[in-house]
Amino acid sequence: MQFEAHLVELQRKHRTLDQLIEEEMAHPGADDLRIGELKRKKLRIKEEIAKLDGMLH
């Protein structure tokens, strides 16, 4: 159960980061460094989601 709850939380964070990236990119003077940082965070979370998902299935 703990893994599942953690997986759900990671998925929520992944969606939130996706929204933040979209919002940041929509601005004319988007901060490329910030976007890169957010994308790296999103990738780390995606990798952790895949790892946990593999453990559950």
N, C-alpha and C positions, 0 to 999 in steps of 0.2 A: 504494500500500500504506500509506503514512503516513497518508493521509486516512482509510482504513478503520480503522486501529488507533486513531486519534484519535476517530473516530466511536464505536467500541466502548467506549472509555474514557468518553466523554461519556454514553453510554447507561447505563453502570454508575453514574456519578455521579448521573444523573437518578433512577434506581431507589433509590439510597441516600438521596437527599434526600426522595423520596416516603415512604420508611419512617420517616425522622426526623420528618417532618411528622405522619404518622399517630401515632407514639409521643408526640410533644409534645401533640397534640390530645387524646390519651386521658387525659392527666393532668387532674385536677380544677382545679388552679390553673395552667392552661396560660399560658405567657408569649406574649401576642399579638404583641409586638414581635419576638420570636424566630421565631414562626411566619411572620410577614410577611417577615422577612429570608430565611428558608428558601424561601418561595414565590417570592420575587423571584429568588433564585439559581437555583431550578429553572426558572423561566421563561427566564432568560438562557441556560441550558444547552439548553433545548428549542429556542430560536431558533437557537442555534449548530448543533444537530443538524440542524435543517431546512435550514440553509444548506449544511452539508457534504453532506447527503443529496442536495440539488439539484445539487451539483457532481459527485457520483458517478454520478448517473443522467441 
